[in-house]
Amino acid sequence: MEICTRKKEFYPLKILIDISKKCIQGGSRRAYEDRLSACLKVSAENLDSLEQEIDALKNFLETADFSHLRSTHPALAGGVESQATLHYSEKSGFEIEAAGEIIPVPLSSK
């Protein structure tokens, strides 16, 4: 049985990420792990939205250029009491809202 890993089309999403103790990459990884754990406890009617967030976070972790994000946007480097919101839509891809600005997410060249 496959849990929390079905491939779906992403809908516009907003995912809150804590970057107060970790950088955007570490905070995103933590958000991903938290949602994987929650997936085992959530009711069936809430599973679809949780699966979308898991898939989006996995895609973000695999494709974003975190080195560039940290070096060009100090708020994403962590260590400051802050949160970021990861936005995703099919039209604009990933964007991060942090420190009062919207930051387009560059893709890694790996």
Buried (B, 14 or more C-beta within 10 A) or exposed (E): EEEBEEEEEBEEBEBEBBBEEBBBBBBBBBBBEBBBEBBEEBEEEEBEEBBBBBBBBBBBBEBBBBEBBBEEBEBBBBEEEBEBBBBBEEEEBBBBBBBEEEBEBBEEEE
